[in-house]
Amino acid sequence: MTETTLTATGRATTTELLVRVYRDALGIADLDEHSDFYENGGDSLTAFQVTARLEEALGVEVPVALVFAYPTPADLGDVVDTDLLQG
């Protein structure tokens, strides 16, 4: 991922936001939407950092259990979009 793609409203997608959050929280610059949270050193404290940043950016509560159940930005982004933002 070299450039952030914007939606029609001019905002980055949830998955793109998650890629940036994962990169920052895990300290690995070359993560992409298919990078696994656990395989890249994620732990429970980092999962709480991820959900806190999502909650701040999106304005919805994101249960930390979702990071554990959906460990890639693509999978977690789909769930957040479907269940939390549109639900």
PDB file with one MODEL, atoms N, CA, C and O in Angstrom:
MODEL        1
ATOM      1  N   MET A   1       0.857  -1.169   0.000  1.00  0.00           N
ATOM      2  CA  MET A   1       0.000   0.000   0.000  1.00  0.00           C
ATOM      3  C   MET A   1       0.902   1.230   0.000  1.00  0.00           C
ATOM      4  O   MET A   1       1.612   1.485   0.972  1.00  0.00           O
ATOM      5  N   THR A   2       0.872   1.979  -1.078  1.00  0.00           N
ATOM      6  CA  THR A   2       1.760   3.117  -1.183  1.00  0.00           C
ATOM      7  C   THR A   2       1.058   4.436  -0.940  1.00  0.00           C
ATOM      8  O   THR A   2       1.695   5.423  -0.571  1.00  0.00           O
ATOM      9  N   GLU A   3      -0.217   4.461  -1.138  1.00  0.00           N
ATOM     10  CA  GLU A   3      -0.956   5.698  -1.012  1.00  0.00           C
ATOM     11  C   GLU A   3      -2.335   5.402  -0.430  1.00  0.00           C
ATOM     12  O   GLU A   3      -2.925   4.361  -0.720  1.00  0.00           O
ATOM     13  N   THR A   4      -2.838   6.299   0.375  1.00  0.00           N
ATOM     14  CA  THR A   4      -4.155   6.107   0.957  1.00  0.00           C
ATOM     15  C   THR A   4      -5.224   6.432  -0.071  1.00  0.00           C
ATOM     16  O   THR A   4      -5.219   7.516  -0.655  1.00  0.00           O
ATOM     17  N   THR A   5      -6.131   5.508  -0.293  1.00  0.00           N
ATOM     18  CA  THR A   5      -7.260   5.723  -1.184  1.00  0.00           C
ATOM     19  C   THR A   5      -8.388   6.329  -0.367  1.00  0.00           C
ATOM     20  O   THR A   5      -8.690   5.873   0.735  1.00  0.00           O
ATOM     21  N   LEU A   6      -8.998   7.352  -0.916  1.00  0.00           N
ATOM     22  CA  LEU A   6     -10.068   8.018  -0.194  1.00  0.00           C
ATOM     23  C   LEU A   6     -11.420   7.591  -0.734  1.00  0.00           C
ATOM     24  O   LEU A   6     -11.564   7.293  -1.920  1.00  0.00           O
ATOM     25  N   THR A   7     -12.400   7.565   0.140  1.00  0.00           N
ATOM     26  CA  THR A   7     -13.756   7.252  -0.280  1.00  0.00           C
ATOM     27  C   THR A   7     -14.355   8.480  -0.949  1.00  0.00           C
ATOM     28  O   THR A   7     -13.718   9.531  -1.025  1.00  0.00           O
ATOM     29  N   ALA A   8     -15.572   8.340  -1.429  1.00  0.00           N
ATOM     30  CA  ALA A   8     -16.249   9.450  -2.097  1.00  0.00           C
ATOM     31  C   ALA A   8     -16.417  10.653  -1.176  1.00  0.00           C
ATOM     32  O   ALA A   8     -16.536  11.782  -1.651  1.00  0.00           O
ATOM     33  N   THR A   9     -16.428  10.426   0.125  1.00  0.00           N
ATOM     34  CA  THR A   9     -16.582  11.527   1.069  1.00  0.00           C
ATOM     35  C   THR A   9     -15.248  12.159   1.430  1.00  0.00           C
ATOM     36  O   THR A   9     -15.199  13.104   2.216  1.00  0.00           O
ATOM     37  N   GLY A  10     -14.149  11.635   0.851  1.00  0.00           N
ATOM     38  CA  GLY A  10     -12.835  12.205   1.128  1.00  0.00           C
ATOM     39  C   GLY A  10     -12.161  11.624   2.361  1.00  0.00           C
ATOM     40  O   GLY A  10     -11.134  12.139   2.802  1.00  0.00           O
ATOM     41  N   ARG A  11     -12.725  10.553   2.925  1.00  0.00           N
ATOM     42  CA  ARG A  11     -12.159   9.929   4.130  1.00  0.00           C
ATOM     43  C   ARG A  11     -11.521   8.602   3.771  1.00  0.00           C
ATOM     44  O   ARG A  11     -11.965   7.910   2.855  1.00  0.00           O
ATOM     45  N   ALA A  12     -10.489   8.262   4.495  1.00  0.00           N
ATOM     46  CA  ALA A  12      -9.859   6.948   4.309  1.00  0.00           C
ATOM     47  C   ALA A  12     -10.825   5.868   4.757  1.00  0.00           C
ATOM     48  O   ALA A  12     -11.657   6.099   5.635  1.00  0.00           O
ATOM     49  N   THR A  13     -10.721   4.700   4.165  1.00  0.00           N
ATOM     50  CA  THR A  13     -11.577   3.592   4.569  1.00  0.00           C
ATOM     51  C   THR A  13     -11.154   3.102   5.948  1.00  0.00           C
ATOM     52  O   THR A  13     -10.059   3.408   6.420  1.00  0.00           O
ATOM     53  N   THR A  14     -12.019   2.353   6.577  1.00  0.00           N
ATOM     54  CA  THR A  14     -11.720   1.774   7.887  1.00  0.00           C
ATOM     55  C   THR A  14     -10.500   0.866   7.806  1.00  0.00           C
ATOM     56  O   THR A  14      -9.660   0.882   8.706  1.00  0.00           O
ATOM     57  N   THR A  15     -10.388   0.079   6.749  1.00  0.00           N
ATOM     58  CA  THR A  15      -9.237  -0.810   6.601  1.00  0.00           C
ATOM     59  C   THR A  15      -7.945  -0.004   6.492  1.00  0.00           C
ATOM     60  O   THR A  15      -6.938  -0.367   7.100  1.00  0.00           O
ATOM     61  N   GLU A  16      -7.963   1.061   5.741  1.00  0.00           N
ATOM     62  CA  GLU A  16      -6.767   1.906   5.615  1.00  0.00           C
ATOM     63  C   GLU A  16      -6.406   2.550   6.949  1.00  0.00           C
ATOM     64  O   GLU A  16      -5.229   2.656   7.296  1.00  0.00           O
ATOM     65  N   LEU A  17      -7.405   2.973   7.681  1.00  0.00           N
ATOM     66  CA  LEU A  17      -7.170   3.504   9.021  1.00  0.00           C
ATOM     67  C   LEU A  17      -6.530   2.435   9.897  1.00  0.00           C
ATOM     68  O   LEU A  17      -5.578   2.714  10.626  1.00  0.00           O
ATOM     69  N   LEU A  18      -7.049   1.217   9.828  1.00  0.00           N
ATOM     70  CA  LEU A  18      -6.503   0.124  10.629  1.00  0.00           C
ATOM     71  C   LEU A  18      -5.065  -0.206  10.247  1.00  0.00           C
ATOM     72  O   LEU A  18      -4.254  -0.503  11.124  1.00  0.00           O
ATOM     73  N   VAL A  19      -4.737  -0.160   8.978  1.00  0.00           N
ATOM     74  CA  VAL A  19      -3.350  -0.400   8.562  1.00  0.00           C
ATOM     75  C   VAL A  19      -2.437   0.623   9.223  1.00  0.00           C
ATOM     76  O   VAL A  19      -1.380   0.263   9.743  1.00  0.00           O
ATOM     77  N   ARG A  20      -2.826   1.877   9.210  1.00  0.00           N
ATOM     78  CA  ARG A  20      -2.010   2.930   9.852  1.00  0.00           C
ATOM     79  C   ARG A  20      -1.906   2.701  11.350  1.00  0.00           C
ATOM     80  O   ARG A  20      -0.828   2.848  11.924  1.00  0.00           O
ATOM     81  N   VAL A  21      -3.011   2.345  11.989  1.00  0.00           N
ATOM     82  CA  VAL A  21      -3.010   2.093  13.434  1.00  0.00           C
ATOM     83  C   VAL A  21      -2.117   0.901  13.763  1.00  0.00           C
ATOM     84  O   VAL A  21      -1.323   0.970  14.701  1.00  0.00           O
ATOM     85  N   TYR A  22      -2.234  -0.195  13.007  1.00  0.00           N
ATOM     86  CA  TYR A  22      -1.386  -1.374  13.236  1.00  0.00           C
ATOM     87  C   TYR A  22       0.082  -1.005  13.073  1.00  0.00           C
ATOM     88  O   TYR A  22       0.910  -1.373  13.907  1.00  0.00           O
ATOM     89  N   ARG A  23       0.411  -0.281  12.008  1.00  0.00           N
ATOM     90  CA  ARG A  23       1.808   0.113  11.772  1.00  0.00           C
ATOM     91  C   ARG A  23       2.351   0.895  12.957  1.00  0.00           C
ATOM     92  O   ARG A  23       3.460   0.645  13.429  1.00  0.00           O
ATOM     93  N   ASP A  24       1.562   1.837  13.426  1.00  0.00           N
ATOM     94  CA  ASP A  24       1.997   2.671  14.542  1.00  0.00           C
ATOM     95  C   ASP A  24       2.092   1.871  15.843  1.00  0.00           C
ATOM     96  O   ASP A  24       3.094   1.957  16.553  1.00  0.00           O
ATOM     97  N   ALA A  25       1.061   1.101  16.153  1.00  0.00           N
ATOM     98  CA  ALA A  25       1.023   0.358  17.419  1.00  0.00           C
ATOM     99  C   ALA A  25       2.068  -0.753  17.474  1.00  0.00           C
ATOM    100  O   ALA A  25       2.641  -1.020  18.531  1.00  0.00           O
ATOM    101  N   LEU A  26       2.316  -1.401  16.332  1.00  0.00           N
ATOM    102  CA  LEU A  26       3.266  -2.511  16.296  1.00  0.00           C
ATOM    103  C   LEU A  26       4.676  -2.063  15.923  1.00  0.00           C
ATOM    104  O   LEU A  26       5.631  -2.828  16.057  1.00  0.00           O
ATOM    105  N   GLY A  27       4.804  -0.816  15.452  1.00  0.00           N
ATOM    106  CA  GLY A  27       6.118  -0.295  15.096  1.00  0.00           C
ATOM    107  C   GLY A  27       6.729  -0.942  13.864  1.00  0.00           C
ATOM    108  O   GLY A  27       7.950  -1.070  13.767  1.00  0.00           O
ATOM    109  N   ILE A  28       5.884  -1.352  12.920  1.00  0.00           N
ATOM    110  CA  ILE A  28       6.348  -2.001  11.697  1.00  0.00           C
ATOM    111  C   ILE A  28       5.761  -1.246  10.505  1.00  0.00           C
ATOM    112  O   ILE A  28       4.553  -1.280  10.273  1.00  0.00           O
ATOM    113  N   ALA A  29       6.615  -0.573   9.761  1.00  0.00           N
ATOM    114  CA  ALA A  29       6.159   0.321   8.699  1.00  0.00           C
ATOM    115  C   ALA A  29       5.589  -0.374   7.469  1.00  0.00           C
ATOM    116  O   ALA A  29       4.801   0.229   6.740  1.00  0.00           O
ATOM    117  N   ASP A  30       5.963  -1.622   7.218  1.00  0.00           N
ATOM    118  CA  ASP A  30       5.530  -2.248   5.969  1.00  0.00           C
ATOM    119  C   ASP A  30       4.350  -3.209   6.118  1.00  0.00           C
ATOM    120  O   ASP A  30       4.170  -4.087   5.275  1.00  0.00           O
ATOM    121  N   LEU A  31       3.561  -3.065   7.150  1.00  0.00           N
ATOM    122  CA  LEU A  31       2.355  -3.882   7.298  1.00  0.00           C
ATOM    123  C   LEU A  31       1.342  -3.474   6.239  1.00  0.00           C
ATOM    124  O   LEU A  31       1.307  -2.318   5.817  1.00  0.00           O
ATOM    125  N   ASP A  32       0.517  -4.427   5.809  1.00  0.00           N
ATOM    126  CA  ASP A  32      -0.555  -4.121   4.875  1.00  0.00           C
ATOM    127  C   ASP A  32      -1.881  -4.655   5.410  1.00  0.00           C
ATOM    128  O   ASP A  32      -1.959  -5.093   6.558  1.00  0.00           O
ATOM    129  N   GLU A  33      -2.914  -4.620   4.585  1.00  0.00           N
ATOM    130  CA  GLU A  33      -4.253  -4.992   5.053  1.00  0.00           C
ATOM    131  C   GLU A  33      -4.387  -6.475   5.385  1.00  0.00           C
ATOM    132  O   GLU A  33      -5.362  -6.882   6.016  1.00  0.00           O
ATOM    133  N   HIS A  34      -3.412  -7.287   4.962  1.00  0.00           N
ATOM    134  CA  HIS A  34      -3.464  -8.719   5.244  1.00  0.00           C
ATOM    135  C   HIS A  34      -2.480  -9.148   6.320  1.00  0.00           C
ATOM    136  O   HIS A  34      -2.312 -10.342   6.568  1.00  0.00           O
ATOM    137  N   SER A  35      -1.831  -8.187   6.959  1.00  0.00           N
ATOM    138  CA  SER A  35      -0.857  -8.488   8.016  1.00  0.00           C
ATOM    139  C   SER A  35      -1.582  -8.926   9.281  1.00  0.00           C
ATOM    140  O   SER A  35      -2.520  -8.267   9.728  1.00  0.00           O
ATOM    141  N   ASP A  36      -1.146 -10.035   9.849  1.00  0.00           N
ATOM    142  CA  ASP A  36      -1.777 -10.595  11.037  1.00  0.00           C
ATOM    143  C   ASP A  36      -1.241  -9.936  12.304  1.00  0.00           C
ATOM    144  O   ASP A  36      -0.031  -9.830  12.500  1.00  0.00           O
ATOM    145  N   PHE A  37      -2.140  -9.506  13.140  1.00  0.00           N
ATOM    146  CA  PHE A  37      -1.807  -8.831  14.395  1.00  0.00           C
ATOM    147  C   PHE A  37      -0.857  -9.671  15.245  1.00  0.00           C
ATOM    148  O   PHE A  37       0.143  -9.158  15.745  1.00  0.00           O
ATOM    149  N   TYR A  38      -1.160 -10.949  15.411  1.00  0.00           N
ATOM    150  CA  TYR A  38      -0.348 -11.822  16.269  1.00  0.00           C
ATOM    151  C   TYR A  38       1.005 -12.134  15.662  1.00  0.00           C
ATOM    152  O   TYR A  38       2.026 -12.086  16.348  1.00  0.00           O
ATOM    153  N   GLU A  39       1.016 -12.452  14.382  1.00  0.00           N
ATOM    154  CA  GLU A  39       2.261 -12.804  13.706  1.00  0.00           C
ATOM    155  C   GLU A  39       3.258 -11.651  13.688  1.00  0.00           C
ATOM    156  O   GLU A  39       4.453 -11.858  13.475  1.00  0.00           O
ATOM    157  N   ASN A  40       2.768 -10.451  13.910  1.00  0.00           N
ATOM    158  CA  ASN A  40       3.632  -9.272  13.907  1.00  0.00           C
ATOM    159  C   ASN A  40       3.889  -8.728  15.302  1.00  0.00           C
ATOM    160  O   ASN A  40       4.273  -7.569  15.463  1.00  0.00           O
ATOM    161  N   GLY A  41       3.674  -9.571  16.316  1.00  0.00           N
ATOM    162  CA  GLY A  41       4.044  -9.200  17.679  1.00  0.00           C
ATOM    163  C   GLY A  41       2.950  -8.583  18.517  1.00  0.00           C
ATOM    164  O   GLY A  41       3.227  -8.082  19.607  1.00  0.00           O
ATOM    165  N   GLY A  42       1.709  -8.603  18.046  1.00  0.00           N
ATOM    166  CA  GLY A  42       0.618  -8.023  18.810  1.00  0.00           C
ATOM    167  C   GLY A  42       0.323  -8.797  20.081  1.00  0.00           C
ATOM    168  O   GLY A  42       0.429 -10.023  20.107  1.00  0.00           O
ATOM    169  N   ASP A  43      -0.044  -8.089  21.127  1.00  0.00           N
ATOM    170  CA  ASP A  43      -0.415  -8.694  22.400  1.00  0.00           C
ATOM    171  C   ASP A  43      -1.633  -7.958  22.942  1.00  0.00           C
ATOM    172  O   ASP A  43      -2.175  -7.071  22.283  1.00  0.00           O
ATOM    173  N   SER A  44      -2.062  -8.329  24.149  1.00  0.00           N
ATOM    174  CA  SER A  44      -3.291  -7.746  24.687  1.00  0.00           C
ATOM    175  C   SER A  44      -3.173  -6.241  24.916  1.00  0.00           C
ATOM    176  O   SER A  44      -4.134  -5.511  24.676  1.00  0.00           O
ATOM    177  N   LEU A  45      -2.038  -5.771  25.367  1.00  0.00           N
ATOM    178  CA  LEU A  45      -1.880  -4.326  25.574  1.00  0.00           C
ATOM    179  C   LEU A  45      -1.944  -3.567  24.251  1.00  0.00           C
ATOM    180  O   LEU A  45      -2.556  -2.503  24.159  1.00  0.00           O
ATOM    181  N   THR A  46      -1.310  -4.126  23.241  1.00  0.00           N
ATOM    182  CA  THR A  46      -1.348  -3.492  21.921  1.00  0.00           C
ATOM    183  C   THR A  46      -2.763  -3.524  21.350  1.00  0.00           C
ATOM    184  O   THR A  46      -3.176  -2.580  20.677  1.00  0.00           O
ATOM    185  N   ALA A  47      -3.504  -4.585  21.606  1.00  0.00           N
ATOM    186  CA  ALA A  47      -4.889  -4.670  21.138  1.00  0.00           C
ATOM    187  C   ALA A  47      -5.732  -3.553  21.757  1.00  0.00           C
ATOM    188  O   ALA A  47      -6.586  -2.974  21.085  1.00  0.00           O
ATOM    189  N   PHE A  48      -5.498  -3.255  23.019  1.00  0.00           N
ATOM    190  CA  PHE A  48      -6.220  -2.150  23.660  1.00  0.00           C
ATOM    191  C   PHE A  48      -5.831  -0.810  23.037  1.00  0.00           C
ATOM    192  O   PHE A  48      -6.675   0.076  22.906  1.00  0.00           O
ATOM    193  N   GLN A  49      -4.574  -0.654  22.657  1.00  0.00           N
ATOM    194  CA  GLN A  49      -4.139   0.576  21.975  1.00  0.00           C
ATOM    195  C   GLN A  49      -4.851   0.706  20.629  1.00  0.00           C
ATOM    196  O   GLN A  49      -5.306   1.790  20.262  1.00  0.00           O
ATOM    197  N   VAL A  50      -4.942  -0.392  19.908  1.00  0.00           N
ATOM    198  CA  VAL A  50      -5.612  -0.386  18.605  1.00  0.00           C
ATOM    199  C   VAL A  50      -7.074   0.033  18.767  1.00  0.00           C
ATOM    200  O   VAL A  50      -7.548   0.912  18.046  1.00  0.00           O
ATOM    201  N   THR A  51      -7.785  -0.584  19.701  1.00  0.00           N
ATOM    202  CA  THR A  51      -9.212  -0.252  19.854  1.00  0.00           C
ATOM    203  C   THR A  51      -9.409   1.180  20.347  1.00  0.00           C
ATOM    204  O   THR A  51     -10.363   1.844  19.940  1.00  0.00           O
ATOM    205  N   ALA A  52      -8.535   1.658  21.205  1.00  0.00           N
ATOM    206  CA  ALA A  52      -8.650   3.039  21.687  1.00  0.00           C
ATOM    207  C   ALA A  52      -8.481   4.025  20.531  1.00  0.00           C
ATOM    208  O   ALA A  52      -9.206   5.017  20.448  1.00  0.00           O
ATOM    209  N   ARG A  53      -7.542   3.758  19.656  1.00  0.00           N
ATOM    210  CA  ARG A  53      -7.324   4.651  18.505  1.00  0.00           C
ATOM    211  C   ARG A  53      -8.488   4.588  17.527  1.00  0.00           C
ATOM    212  O   ARG A  53      -8.873   5.602  16.945  1.00  0.00           O
ATOM    213  N   LEU A  54      -9.043   3.404  17.349  1.00  0.00           N
ATOM    214  CA  LEU A  54     -10.221   3.278  16.487  1.00  0.00           C
ATOM    215  C   LEU A  54     -11.411   4.032  17.061  1.00  0.00           C
ATOM    216  O   LEU A  54     -12.111   4.751  16.348  1.00  0.00           O
ATOM    217  N   GLU A  55     -11.627   3.858  18.353  1.00  0.00           N
ATOM    218  CA  GLU A  55     -12.741   4.548  19.005  1.00  0.00           C
ATOM    219  C   GLU A  55     -12.600   6.058  18.869  1.00  0.00           C
ATOM    220  O   GLU A  55     -13.579   6.761  18.622  1.00  0.00           O
ATOM    221  N   GLU A  56     -11.376   6.550  19.032  1.00  0.00           N
ATOM    222  CA  GLU A  56     -11.133   7.985  18.894  1.00  0.00           C
ATOM    223  C   GLU A  56     -11.392   8.460  17.468  1.00  0.00           C
ATOM    224  O   GLU A  56     -12.003   9.509  17.264  1.00  0.00           O
ATOM    225  N   ALA A  57     -10.934   7.697  16.487  1.00  0.00           N
ATOM    226  CA  ALA A  57     -11.074   8.094  15.087  1.00  0.00           C
ATOM    227  C   ALA A  57     -12.490   7.945  14.552  1.00  0.00           C
ATOM    228  O   ALA A  57     -12.942   8.760  13.748  1.00  0.00           O
ATOM    229  N   LEU A  58     -13.197   6.898  14.999  1.00  0.00           N
ATOM    230  CA  LEU A  58     -14.508   6.583  14.423  1.00  0.00           C
ATOM    231  C   LEU A  58     -15.687   6.998  15.292  1.00  0.00           C
ATOM    232  O   LEU A  58     -16.809   7.126  14.800  1.00  0.00           O
ATOM    233  N   GLY A  59     -15.438   7.206  16.574  1.00  0.00           N
ATOM    234  CA  GLY A  59     -16.516   7.619  17.462  1.00  0.00           C
ATOM    235  C   GLY A  59     -17.458   6.501  17.868  1.00  0.00           C
ATOM    236  O   GLY A  59     -18.582   6.764  18.294  1.00  0.00           O
ATOM    237  N   VAL A  60     -17.014   5.249  17.742  1.00  0.00           N
ATOM    238  CA  VAL A  60     -17.814   4.102  18.184  1.00  0.00           C
ATOM    239  C   VAL A  60     -16.957   3.209  19.071  1.00  0.00           C
ATOM    240  O   VAL A  60     -15.736   3.155  18.927  1.00  0.00           O
ATOM    241  N   GLU A  61     -17.616   2.512  19.990  1.00  0.00           N
ATOM    242  CA  GLU A  61     -16.903   1.589  20.861  1.00  0.00           C
ATOM    243  C   GLU A  61     -16.544   0.332  20.083  1.00  0.00           C
ATOM    244  O   GLU A  61     -17.399  -0.291  19.454  1.00  0.00           O
ATOM    245  N   VAL A  62     -15.262  -0.032  20.135  1.00  0.00           N
ATOM    246  CA  VAL A  62     -14.777  -1.222  19.441  1.00  0.00           C
ATOM    247  C   VAL A  62     -14.279  -2.204  20.496  1.00  0.00           C
ATOM    248  O   VAL A  62     -13.241  -1.961  21.111  1.00  0.00           O
ATOM    249  N   PRO A  63     -14.989  -3.302  20.719  1.00  0.00           N
ATOM    250  CA  PRO A  63     -14.556  -4.277  21.722  1.00  0.00           C
ATOM    251  C   PRO A  63     -13.189  -4.876  21.362  1.00  0.00           C
ATOM    252  O   PRO A  63     -12.944  -5.231  20.209  1.00  0.00           O
ATOM    253  N   VAL A  64     -12.321  -4.980  22.343  1.00  0.00           N
ATOM    254  CA  VAL A  64     -10.982  -5.520  22.099  1.00  0.00           C
ATOM    255  C   VAL A  64     -11.050  -6.960  21.598  1.00  0.00           C
ATOM    256  O   VAL A  64     -10.145  -7.409  20.895  1.00  0.00           O
ATOM    257  N   ALA A  65     -12.090  -7.676  21.942  1.00  0.00           N
ATOM    258  CA  ALA A  65     -12.246  -9.056  21.474  1.00  0.00           C
ATOM    259  C   ALA A  65     -12.274  -9.141  19.949  1.00  0.00           C
ATOM    260  O   ALA A  65     -11.910 -10.171  19.382  1.00  0.00           O
ATOM    261  N   LEU A  66     -12.700  -8.078  19.286  1.00  0.00           N
ATOM    262  CA  LEU A  66     -12.726  -8.091  17.825  1.00  0.00           C
ATOM    263  C   LEU A  66     -11.324  -8.166  17.233  1.00  0.00           C
ATOM    264  O   LEU A  66     -11.127  -8.795  16.193  1.00  0.00           O
ATOM    265  N   VAL A  67     -10.354  -7.539  17.875  1.00  0.00           N
ATOM    266  CA  VAL A  67      -8.966  -7.614  17.391  1.00  0.00           C
ATOM    267  C   VAL A  67      -8.476  -9.054  17.463  1.00  0.00           C
ATOM    268  O   VAL A  67      -7.764  -9.520  16.574  1.00  0.00           O
ATOM    269  N   PHE A  68      -8.857  -9.748  18.516  1.00  0.00           N
ATOM    270  CA  PHE A  68      -8.444 -11.145  18.672  1.00  0.00           C
ATOM    271  C   PHE A  68      -9.159 -12.053  17.670  1.00  0.00           C
ATOM    272  O   PHE A  68      -8.556 -12.986  17.140  1.00  0.00           O
ATOM    273  N   ALA A  69     -10.420 -11.788  17.414  1.00  0.00           N
ATOM    274  CA  ALA A  69     -11.203 -12.629  16.508  1.00  0.00           C
ATOM    275  C   ALA A  69     -10.919 -12.345  15.036  1.00  0.00           C
ATOM    276  O   ALA A  69     -11.023 -13.242  14.200  1.00  0.00           O
ATOM    277  N   TYR A  70     -10.561 -11.105  14.716  1.00  0.00           N
ATOM    278  CA  TYR A  70     -10.321 -10.680  13.338  1.00  0.00           C
ATOM    279  C   TYR A  70      -8.964  -9.963  13.290  1.00  0.00           C
ATOM    280  O   TYR A  70      -8.923  -8.733  13.303  1.00  0.00           O
ATOM    281  N   PRO A  71      -7.859 -10.712  13.234  1.00  0.00           N
ATOM    282  CA  PRO A  71      -6.536 -10.136  13.452  1.00  0.00           C
ATOM    283  C   PRO A  71      -5.899  -9.364  12.289  1.00  0.00           C
ATOM    284  O   PRO A  71      -4.816  -8.804  12.458  1.00  0.00           O
ATOM    285  N   THR A  72      -6.537  -9.321  11.125  1.00  0.00           N
ATOM    286  CA  THR A  72      -5.956  -8.520  10.043  1.00  0.00           C
ATOM    287  C   THR A  72      -6.759  -7.230   9.879  1.00  0.00           C
ATOM    288  O   THR A  72      -7.950  -7.204  10.190  1.00  0.00           O
ATOM    289  N   PRO A  73      -6.127  -6.161   9.394  1.00  0.00           N
ATOM    290  CA  PRO A  73      -6.882  -4.926   9.166  1.00  0.00           C
ATOM    291  C   PRO A  73      -8.061  -5.118   8.210  1.00  0.00           C
ATOM    292  O   PRO A  73      -9.111  -4.505   8.399  1.00  0.00           O
ATOM    293  N   ALA A  74      -7.900  -5.958   7.190  1.00  0.00           N
ATOM    294  CA  ALA A  74      -8.985  -6.185   6.241  1.00  0.00           C
ATOM    295  C   ALA A  74     -10.188  -6.836   6.917  1.00  0.00           C
ATOM    296  O   ALA A  74     -11.323  -6.393   6.740  1.00  0.00           O
ATOM    297  N   ASP A  75      -9.936  -7.887   7.691  1.00  0.00           N
ATOM    298  CA  ASP A  75     -11.035  -8.579   8.365  1.00  0.00           C
ATOM    299  C   ASP A  75     -11.680  -7.719   9.442  1.00  0.00           C
ATOM    300  O   ASP A  75     -12.906  -7.648   9.531  1.00  0.00           O
ATOM    301  N   LEU A  76     -10.868  -7.070  10.252  1.00  0.00           N
ATOM    302  CA  LEU A  76     -11.405  -6.220  11.313  1.00  0.00           C
ATOM    303  C   LEU A  76     -12.147  -5.030  10.720  1.00  0.00           C
ATOM    304  O   LEU A  76     -13.196  -4.635  11.229  1.00  0.00           O
ATOM    305  N   GLY A  77     -11.608  -4.459   9.647  1.00  0.00           N
ATOM    306  CA  GLY A  77     -12.282  -3.337   8.988  1.00  0.00           C
ATOM    307  C   GLY A  77     -13.656  -3.704   8.480  1.00  0.00           C
ATOM    308  O   GLY A  77     -14.601  -2.927   8.611  1.00  0.00           O
ATOM    309  N   ASP A  78     -13.773  -4.904   7.892  1.00  0.00           N
ATOM    310  CA  ASP A  78     -15.087  -5.369   7.414  1.00  0.00           C
ATOM    311  C   ASP A  78     -16.092  -5.468   8.551  1.00  0.00           C
ATOM    312  O   ASP A  78     -17.238  -5.039   8.414  1.00  0.00           O
ATOM    313  N   VAL A  79     -15.660  -6.037   9.681  1.00  0.00           N
ATOM    314  CA  VAL A  79     -16.555  -6.206  10.828  1.00  0.00           C
ATOM    315  C   VAL A  79     -16.952  -4.851  11.412  1.00  0.00           C
ATOM    316  O   VAL A  79     -18.122  -4.617  11.716  1.00  0.00           O
ATOM    317  N   VAL A  80     -15.980  -3.969  11.565  1.00  0.00           N
ATOM    318  CA  VAL A  80     -16.280  -2.643  12.108  1.00  0.00           C
ATOM    319  C   VAL A  80     -17.259  -1.916  11.200  1.00  0.00           C
ATOM    320  O   VAL A  80     -18.231  -1.331  11.677  1.00  0.00           O
ATOM    321  N   ASP A  81     -17.011  -1.947   9.894  1.00  0.00           N
ATOM    322  CA  ASP A  81     -17.917  -1.280   8.947  1.00  0.00           C
ATOM    323  C   ASP A  81     -19.323  -1.863   9.009  1.00  0.00           C
ATOM    324  O   ASP A  81     -20.304  -1.126   9.095  1.00  0.00           O
ATOM    325  N   THR A  82     -19.416  -3.175   8.965  1.00  0.00           N
ATOM    326  CA  THR A  82     -20.707  -3.849   8.902  1.00  0.00           C
ATOM    327  C   THR A  82     -21.476  -3.804  10.217  1.00  0.00           C
ATOM    328  O   THR A  82     -22.662  -3.474  10.239  1.00  0.00           O
ATOM    329  N   ASP A  83     -20.792  -4.138  11.319  1.00  0.00           N
ATOM    330  CA  ASP A  83     -21.498  -4.303  12.585  1.00  0.00           C
ATOM    331  C   ASP A  83     -21.561  -3.043  13.444  1.00  0.00           C
ATOM    332  O   ASP A  83     -22.523  -2.855  14.188  1.00  0.00           O
ATOM    333  N   LEU A  84     -20.558  -2.185  13.353  1.00  0.00           N
ATOM    334  CA  LEU A  84     -20.511  -1.033  14.260  1.00  0.00           C
ATOM    335  C   LEU A  84     -20.882   0.287  13.589  1.00  0.00           C
ATOM    336  O   LEU A  84     -21.589   1.105  14.179  1.00  0.00           O
ATOM    337  N   LEU A  85     -20.417   0.497  12.377  1.00  0.00           N
ATOM    338  CA  LEU A  85     -20.679   1.781  11.737  1.00  0.00           C
ATOM    339  C   LEU A  85     -22.015   1.812  11.000  1.00  0.00           C
ATOM    340  O   LEU A  85     -22.675   2.850  10.945  1.00  0.00           O
ATOM    341  N   GLN A  86     -22.409   0.678  10.438  1.00  0.00           N
ATOM    342  CA  GLN A  86     -23.671   0.630   9.700  1.00  0.00           C
ATOM    343  C   GLN A  86     -24.788  -0.043  10.486  1.00  0.00           C
ATOM    344  O   GLN A  86     -25.966   0.096  10.160  1.00  0.00           O
ATOM    345  N   GLY A  87     -24.392  -0.786  11.545  1.00  0.00           N
ATOM    346  CA  GLY A  87     -25.348  -1.588  12.300  1.00  0.00           C
ATOM    347  C   GLY A  87     -26.184  -0.780  13.182  1.00  0.00           C
ATOM    348  O   GLY A  87     -27.039  -1.318  13.885  1.00  0.00           O
TER     349      GLY A  87
ENDMDL
END
